[in-house]
């Protein structure tokens, strides 16, 4: 996966990102296991840019899901 610099920080992220809004709600019913499978597949493909915000999910549900995944507790 090609990477690009993010701003002036020198941080490198994948050129292709994953929009994560739908992982926890908004676009119909969600399934936690399917969302975690999606995150695992994205990581397997080299995607390191996960696009989310505090708007994406009630009570930061999206951030908690991604945090769990990144901490390695989603297996």
HUQUITA-V500864 format. One record per backbone hydrogen bond with DSSP energy under -1.0 kcal/mol. CO is the residue of the C=O (numbers start at 0). NH is the residue of the N-H. E is the energy in kcal/mol with one decimal. If there is no record, write none. Layout:
co	nh	e
CO	NH	E
CO	NH	E
This chain:
co	nh	e
1	14	-3.1
3	12	-2.5
5	8	-1.1
10	5	-3.0
12	3	-2.6
17	50	-2.5
19	22	-2.0
20	23	-1.0
30	34	-2.6
31	35	-2.5
32	36	-2.2
33	37	-2.3
34	38	-2.2
35	39	-2.5
36	40	-2.4
37	41	-2.4
38	42	-2.3
39	43	-2.4
40	44	-1.9
41	46	-2.7
42	45	-1.4
48	17	-2.5
50	19	-2.7
52	55	-1.7
54	56	-1.7
55	61	-1.0
56	59	-1.2
59	63	-2.4
60	64	-2.2
61	65	-2.5
62	66	-2.8
63	67	-2.4
64	68	-2.2
65	69	-3.0
66	70	-2.1
67	72	-2.1
68	71	-1.3
